Amino acid sequence: MPQSHLRNSVLIASIALALAACGKKDDAAQGGAGGQMPPQEVAVITASAGDSSLTRDLPGRIAAYRSAEVRAQVEGILQKRLYEEGSEVKAGQPLFQIDPSTLAANVAAAEAALARAQANADIAKQTLARYQKLVDVEGVSKQELDQANSQSKQALADVLSADAALKKARIDLGHASVTAPISGRTSRALVSEGSLVGRGEATQLTTVEQIDPIYVNFTQSGSEVFKFKQMMKEGKLKAGSAVPVDLILEDGTVYATKGKLLFAEQTVDPATGTATLRAEFANPDRLLLPGMFGTVRLSLGELGGSIRVPQRAVMASPQGQFVFIVGADKKVAAAPVKTGGFSGTDWIITSGLKGGEQVIVGGLQKVGPGAVVNPVAANASAPSAAGASAPAAKAQ
């Protein structure tokens, strides 16, 4: 007998022995009551082949769309915090006020220096104009004219330098009002009022993070990337027109809004053996926060001619995985199967089912091999197989 048939026979025999005691107890209870119990009702689906979206659940971490450190760009005493910690702010909104008195004095000094430079430039210009007239009548020497020309240019350069110094002083004065560089949510203030900031370094005051939309960064092993590319090359897996992305939160619920895949790195990190991917999700209610963990369900492509069943229908024993099916005689039988990944919350069956079998998806705890049951379509007595599977376990 082939080894695979032997394993299947051992699997079915072990399931039958394990459930025999339960069956005898049920028969005794029925006989003691003096009547025959009706067949146990079970929910079934009809296995059928079709195109299935091959999905993979990958662990990820949520990150801000943009994050900016708010720093003091000038030296001074921090006078006031102008925002509420943890609040939403707009780009350009004042967040802190630094004492502007010294900076305002610097502006006044720069204005005076510019005025003095302009006055010197005017005198040098007038002198040059007079020397140009006198040189023709030999009232001044050519050397004196050259010196006047040089002094005029130097005076003009002094004006430009003083003007630049004034602009910088005004910029510094503007930095006394520390504003939000981007729109987003603020963190706590890192410096309190009365502190000296900006001396020798740009003191960080707080952080602003934009979290709508928001990123989820996750990784996929290099071996899996190679495997799925080989499947596509061999025609077993077809690339879909879009790459929908679902996010499963830490409590097992699926985030209401689907995301989109932004990019996948074309290199594998030699230290971890993984490639980094990033997805983007809308976050209007600010439910997702940077640093949170989540599971990204990524569609890898369409698998043609595949059979899929809900996760709850597939059970495991030491001999392997199996499902319960209902035969034409309405008796339960165990069918060994092999799985090949997930399609959403369903298992994709790669062997063991040919299509047309009635697979039990509800009432599994009350039946065993050989039991006579009353099969009822799952969509008539229970949620459908496609939409009511138990939360997905991580694919192995």
C-alpha positions in Angstrom: 0.0 0.0 0.0 1.4 3.4 -0.9 2.7 5.4 2.1 0.3 8.3 1.5 -2.7 5.9 1.6 -1.3 4.4 4.8 -1.0 7.8 6.5 -4.6 8.7 5.5 -5.9 5.4 6.8 -4.0 5.9 10.1 -5.4 9.5 10.3 -9.0 8.4 9.8 -8.6 5.5 12.2 -7.2 7.7 15.0 -10.1 10.2 14.5 -12.6 7.4 14.7 -11.1 5.9 17.9 -10.9 9.3 19.5 -14.5 10.0 19.0 -15.9 6.5 19.6 -16.4 7.0 23.3 -18.4 10.2 22.7 -20.6 8.3 20.2 -21.3 5.5 22.7 -22.3 8.0 25.4 -24.7 9.7 23.1 -26.3 6.4 22.1 -26.7 5.4 25.8 -28.3 8.8 26.6 -30.7 8.4 23.7 -31.6 4.9 24.7 -32.1 5.9 28.2 -34.6 8.5 27.2 -36.6 5.9 25.4 -36.5 7.6 22.0 -34.2 8.0 18.9 -32.7 11.5 18.7 -32.9 13.2 15.3 -29.6 13.5 13.3 -27.4 16.4 14.4 -27.8 19.5 12.2 -24.5 20.7 10.8 -23.7 23.7 8.6 -21.9 22.8 5.3 -20.5 24.5 2.3 -19.9 23.0 -1.1 -16.2 23.0 -2.0 -15.7 24.5 -5.5 -12.7 25.6 -7.4 -12.2 29.2 -8.6 -9.8 32.1 -8.5 -8.6 33.1 -5.0 -6.6 36.0 -3.8 -3.5 34.6 -2.1 -2.9 36.7 1.0 -0.1 36.9 3.6 -0.3 38.3 7.1 2.9 40.3 8.0 3.7 42.0 11.3 4.1 45.8 11.1 4.6 48.9 13.1 2.7 52.2 12.6 4.7 55.3 11.9 3.8 59.0 11.4 3.3 60.3 7.9 5.5 63.2 8.7 7.4 64.0 11.9 9.1 67.3 12.7 11.1 68.4 15.7 10.3 71.9 16.9 13.5 73.7 18.0 14.6 77.1 19.2 16.7 78.7 16.4 17.7 81.7 18.5 19.1 82.2 22.0 16.8 83.7 24.7 14.5 83.0 27.6 11.4 81.0 26.9 8.5 83.2 27.9 5.4 81.3 27.1 4.0 78.1 25.7 1.2 79.0 23.2 -0.4 75.6 22.5 -2.2 72.8 24.4 -0.1 69.7 24.7 -1.4 66.9 22.5 -3.6 69.2 20.4 -3.8 69.6 16.6 -2.0 72.6 15.2 -1.7 74.1 11.7 1.6 74.8 9.9 2.8 78.3 10.9 0.8 78.4 14.1 2.8 79.9 17.1 3.8 77.3 19.7 6.3 79.1 21.9 7.4 82.7 22.5 11.1 83.5 23.2 11.9 86.9 24.8 12.4 89.2 21.8 13.9 92.3 23.5 17.6 91.4 22.8 16.7 90.4 19.2 14.7 93.6 18.7 17.8 95.6 19.9 19.9 93.7 17.4 17.5 94.8 14.6 17.8 98.4 15.7 21.6 98.2 15.7 21.6 96.6 12.2 19.3 99.3 10.9 21.7 102.0 12.2 24.7 100.3 10.7 22.9 100.1 7.3 22.0 103.8 7.5 25.7 104.7 8.2 26.9 102.5 5.4 24.4 104.1 3.0 25.6 107.6 4.0 29.2 106.6 3.4 28.3 105.2 0.1 26.6 108.4 -0.9 29.7 110.5 0.0 31.9 108.1 -1.9 29.6 108.2 -4.9 29.6 112.0 -5.0 33.4 112.2 -4.6 33.8 109.8 -7.5 31.5 112.0 -9.7 33.6 115.1 -8.9 36.9 113.5 -9.5 35.7 112.2 -12.9 35.0 115.8 -13.9 38.3 117.2 -12.5 40.5 114.6 -14.1 39.7 115.9 -17.5 41.1 119.3 -16.6 43.9 117.8 -14.5 42.3 119.0 -11.3 43.1 115.6 -9.7 45.5 112.9 -10.7 44.4 109.6 -12.3 45.6 107.8 -9.1 43.2 109.9 -7.0 40.4 109.0 -9.4 41.2 105.3 -9.1 41.2 105.6 -5.3 37.9 107.4 -5.3 36.4 104.7 -7.6 37.7 101.9 -5.2 36.3 103.7 -2.2 32.9 104.0 -3.8 32.8 100.3 -4.6 33.9 99.4 -1.0 31.2 101.7 0.4 28.6 99.9 -1.8 29.8 96.6 -0.5 29.5 97.8 3.1 25.9 98.7 2.3 25.2 95.2 1.0 26.8 93.7 4.0 24.9 95.9 6.4 21.7 95.1 4.6 22.4 91.3 4.9 23.1 91.8 8.6 19.7 93.6 9.0 17.9 90.8 7.2 19.5 88.2 9.5 18.6 90.3 12.6 15.0 90.5 11.4 14.9 86.7 10.7 16.2 86.1 14.2 13.6 88.4 15.7 10.9 86.4 13.7 12.3 83.2 15.2 11.5 84.5 18.7 8.0 83.3 17.8 8.5 79.5 17.4 5.9 78.2 14.9 4.8 74.7 13.8 6.7 73.6 10.8 4.0 71.2 9.7 0.3 70.6 10.5 -0.3 67.7 12.9 -0.6 66.7 16.5 1.8 68.1 19.1 3.6 66.2 21.9 4.4 67.4 25.4 6.6 70.4 25.8 10.2 69.4 26.6 11.2 72.8 28.0 9.3 74.9 30.6 8.9 78.7 30.7 11.8 80.6 32.1 14.4 78.3 30.6 17.3 79.6 28.5 17.1 78.0 25.1 19.2 78.1 21.9 22.6 78.7 23.5 25.2 76.8 21.5 22.5 74.4 20.0 19.0 74.4 18.7 17.1 73.3 21.8 14.3 70.9 21.0 11.0 72.2 22.4 8.4 69.7 21.2 7.5 67.4 18.3 4.7 67.7 15.7 3.5 64.6 13.9 1.1 64.3 11.0 -0.9 61.1 11.4 -3.6 61.5 8.8 -2.7 59.7 6.5 -0.4 57.3 8.4 2.2 54.7 7.4 2.5 51.1 8.4 6.0 49.7 7.8 6.4 45.9 7.6 8.8 43.3 6.3 8.6 40.1 4.3 11.2 37.4 4.2 13.5 37.2 1.2 12.6 33.5 0.7 8.9 34.3 0.5 9.6 37.1 -2.1 11.5 34.6 -4.2 8.8 31.9 -3.8 6.0 34.1 -5.0 8.1 35.5 -7.9 8.7 31.9 -9.0 5.0 31.2 -8.8 4.2 34.1 -11.0 7.0 33.1 -13.4 5.5 29.6 -13.7 2.0 31.0 -14.1 0.6 29.6 -10.9 0.1 33.0 -9.5 -1.3 36.0 -11.4 -0.6 39.5 -10.4 -3.8 41.5 -9.6 -4.7 44.9 -11.0 -4.4 46.4 -7.6 -2.7 45.6 -4.3 -5.3 46.0 -1.5 -4.0 46.1 2.0 -5.9 45.4 5.2 -4.7 46.2 8.7 -5.5 43.9 11.6 -5.3 45.7 14.9 -3.8 44.3 18.1 -7.3 43.3 19.4 -7.9 41.2 16.3 -10.4 43.6 14.6 -9.9 44.6 11.0 -9.3 48.4 10.4 -12.4 49.8 8.6 -10.5 51.5 5.8 -8.3 49.6 3.3 -4.8 50.9 2.6 -2.6 51.0 -0.4 0.9 49.6 -0.9 3.3 52.4 -1.5 6.6 50.6 -2.2 8.6 47.4 -1.7 12.3 47.5 -1.5 14.2 45.7 -4.2 16.9 44.6 -1.9 17.0 42.1 1.1 18.7 43.2 4.3 21.6 40.7 4.8 21.3 41.1 8.6 17.7 40.1 8.8 16.9 38.4 5.5 13.9 40.6 5.0 12.7 43.2 2.5 10.9 46.3 3.8 7.5 47.4 2.6 5.3 50.3 3.4 1.5 50.9 3.2 -0.6 54.0 3.7 -3.9 54.2 5.5 -6.4 57.1 6.0 -6.6 58.0 9.7 -9.3 60.7 10.0 -10.4 59.6 13.5 -6.8 59.4 14.8 -7.4 55.8 15.9 -4.0 54.7 14.7 -1.0 56.1 16.5 2.7 56.0 15.8 4.4 53.1 17.6 1.4 50.8 17.6 1.7 47.3 16.3 -0.6 45.8 13.7 -0.7 42.9 11.2 -0.8 43.8 7.5 -2.8 41.5 5.2 -1.3 41.8 1.8 -2.7 40.4 -1.4 0.1 38.7 -3.4 -1.9 37.8 -6.5 -4.7 35.6 -7.9 -4.4 31.8 -7.6 -6.4 30.1 -10.3 -8.4 26.9 -9.9 -8.0 26.8 -6.1 -10.4 25.5 -3.4 -10.7 27.4 -0.2 -12.6 26.7 3.0 -13.0 28.7 6.2 -10.3 28.3 8.8 -12.8 26.7 11.3 -13.4 23.8 8.9 -9.7 22.7 9.0 -8.6 20.7 12.0 -5.2 19.3 12.9 -4.0 16.0 14.4 -0.6 14.5 14.8 -1.0 12.9 11.4 -1.8 16.2 9.7 -4.7 18.5 8.7 -8.2 17.2 7.8 -11.8 18.3 7.3 -15.1 16.6 7.9 -17.2 16.0 4.9 -20.8 14.7 4.5 -21.3 11.9 2.1 -24.3 11.0 0.0 -25.5 8.7 2.8 -25.3 11.8 5.2 -22.5 10.2 7.1 -19.5 12.1 8.3 -16.1 11.2 7.0 -12.6 12.7 7.7 -10.8 13.9 4.6 -7.0 14.6 4.9 -6.0 17.8 3.3 -3.0 20.0 2.7 -3.2 23.8 2.8 -1.1 26.3 0.9 -1.6 29.7 2.5 -4.6 32.0 3.1 -7.1 33.8 1.0 -8.3 36.5 3.4 -9.5 34.4 6.4 -9.9 31.2 4.5 -7.4 28.3 4.0 -6.5 27.5 0.4 -6.6 23.7 -0.1 -3.9 22.4 -2.3 -4.8 18.7 -2.1 -7.4 16.5 -0.5 -10.5 18.1 -2.1 -11.5 17.9 -5.7 -14.6 20.1 -5.6 -18.2 19.2 -4.9 -17.7 17.9 -1.4 -19.9 19.1 1.4 -17.5 20.4 4.0 -18.7 20.9 7.6 -18.1 24.4 8.9 -20.6 24.5 11.8 -21.4 21.9 14.5 -18.0 20.3 14.3 -17.8 19.7 18.1 -20.8 17.4 18.1 -20.0 15.0 15.3 -17.4 12.5 14.3 -16.6 10.0 11.6 -19.5 7.7 10.8 -22.1 9.9 12.5 -25.4 10.5 10.6 -26.1 14.2 10.3 -28.5 16.6 8.7 -26.5 19.0 6.5 -27.8 22.5 6.1 -26.2 25.1 3.8 -24.1 27.5 5.9 -25.5 30.6 4.4 -29.0 29.4 5.5 -28.1 28.6 9.1 -24.9 30.5 9.8 -22.8 33.3 8.4 -21.3 32.4 5.0 -17.9 30.8 4.7 -16.5 33.8 2.9 -17.5 36.4 5.4 -17.8 34.7 8.8 -14.5 32.9 9.4 -12.8 33.1 12.7 -10.0 35.7 13.0 -7.1 34.7 10.9 -4.1 33.0 12.5 -0.7 34.0 11.2 0.4 31.9 8.2 3.2 29.6 8.9 
